[in-house]
Amino acid sequence: MANRILIVDDAAFMRMMIRDILSKNGYEVCGEANDGAQAIEKFKELRPDLITMDITMPEMDGINALKEIKKVDPNAKVIMCSAMGQQAMVIDAIQAGAKDFIVKPFQADRVIEAIKKTLG
């Protein structure tokens, strides 16, 4: 069975890029969210195997959403996505429980490498 992945990013273009990379590599995108609050609701509803989470979003950022998702399921697997120059936020995200991070603009091989490593 294909691993089910939830994509969280406030930019529709970025979600489309990740969805494209994932589907070409045999992963199932089970849902999308455009902010952290929506990500938490979708996580509870869909129970994906993995989440790709943007750090900087309106309403609720990715780090706060990550913390809330970890309260719901301590074993949730989350890979953070960040633009260049957000190293401090990446460290916060790893400390909050993120498994890995990928840098925008996305490189397909790095995205797949992070997902394979996280899913084991």
N, C-alpha and C positions, 0 to 999 in steps of 0.2 A: 504494500500500500504506500502511496506517495506521502511524503511528509507534508503536513498542512501548515502553511505559513500566513501570518497576519502582517500586512504591511502598514506602517504608520508614518505618514509624512504629510505636512500641510500643503506641499506642492504636488498637484496632480501629475505634473510632468515627471517628478522623481518617482512617484508610485508606479507610473507607467514603465519607467526604465527598469525598476526592480522587478516588476511583474513579468516583463519581457525576459529578463535574465533567468528568473526562476522557472518560468514555464518551459523555456528552451532546454533547461537542465533537469526536467522531470519532476519538479516540485509543484504542489498544488497550492495556489493562492486562495485561501478560504475566506479572506475578507480584507477590507481596507478601512483605515480610519484617518481623519485629517487633523486630529489633535489628541492630546493625552487623555482627556476625559472620555472621548469616544473610544480610545484604545482600551481603556479599562472595561467599558461596557461590552465591547466586541470580544475581549479576552474571556470574560465571564460567559458570554453567550456561545462562543465558538470553540473554546479550549484548544487553540492551535498548538502544534508541536514546537513552534518557534515564532518569535516576533522580531521584525526589523523595525527599529524605533528611531525616528529623527530626534535630535536633542532640542533644537530650537523650534517651538511651535506656539501659536496663540492659545489662549484659554489655559492650558496646562502643558508645561514643557515635558520632554521625554524623561528627564531624570525623576521628576515627581510621579509621573505615570508609572515608571519602572518600580519605584518604591511601593506604590499602591498595588500593582500587579503582584509583587513579591509577597505582600500581605495576604492576598487571595490564594496564591500558590507559590510557596517558597522555592519550588523546583522549576518554575517558569524559566524558559530559555529565551533571553533577549539579547539581540545584537544591536548596538547603538550605531547610528549613522550621524556623521558630523562633517561640516565643512572644514576646510583647512583653518588652522589657527584657533581651534577650540580645545586645545590640549587639556586645559584645566577642567573643562566640563567632562572630557573623556575620563579623566582620573576620577571625578565625582561619580560618573556612571559606573565604572568598574567597581568602585567601593560600594555602590548601592546594589550591586549584584549582576551587572551586565556581564555576559560571557565573552564578548569580543566587541570590536568596533570596526566600522568600515568608513572610509573617507570619501566624501563627494569631491569631484564627480566620480561616479561608480565605475570600477573596472570589473568586468564580468568575472574574471578568474579569481579576483580577491573576494568578491561577494560569495562565490561558490565555495572557496577555500574556508572562509569563516563559517559558513553554514555547515559544511561537512564536519569541521572540527567541533562545532558546538553540539551537533546532533549525535556525534560519536559514530 
